[in-house]
Amino acid sequence: MSFTNRELLARIIQCEAGGEGENGMKAVASVVMNRVNASSGEYQRVGQGNLRNIIFQTGQFDCATDTLRGRPNMQNIYNMSPEPIHYEIADWALGGGILGAVGTCLWYFNPYGDCRQNFPGASGTFHTRVNLHCFYRPTAAYNNT
C-alpha cells in the first residue's frame, strides 16, 4: 500500500497517539518531524529528510509494522482510518508546526508508569511528559549515533 506523506503521517499520529488528545497527537507528530528534519546523527543519516525513511526505519515505530515480536500486530498504520483531526495535525506538522512543550525531542516512550531519566541510553534525556508519553531530547552523544 502506498500512502501520501499526509496520509502516512495521519495514520502514524492516530496509531501512536490517537487516545492522547490534541496535544498528545501534536507532540508525537512533532517528534516524527524533528526526526525528518534532523541535521545530525542517526535520523539525519537514515532519514535523509524523508518522512517514509523515518517512519519505516526498523525498530522505531511499532505502528509501522504488521508483525511485532513474531506475532500479528493489529494496531498498525494499515488498519487505521484517520479522522479529520488526524489530517489537521498532519497538515500542521508538515507545515512546520512543533509543539513548544516538545521542542527538539527526538523520542517518546509510554512507560506505563514513571518516566525514566535517559532514553534511549545516553542519547536522550528526559524533557517532559505529555499525557501518557514521556519525551526525550537529544544529548551530545546522539550526534555520534
Secondary structure, DSSP 8 states (H G I E B T S, - for coil): ----HHHHHHHHHHHHHTTSHHHHHHHHHHHHHHHHT--SHHHHHHHTT-HHHHHTSTTT-GGG-SEETTEE--SSGGG----HHHHHHHHHHHTT---TTTTT--EEE--SSS--SBSSTTSEEEEEEETTEEEEEE-GGGGG-
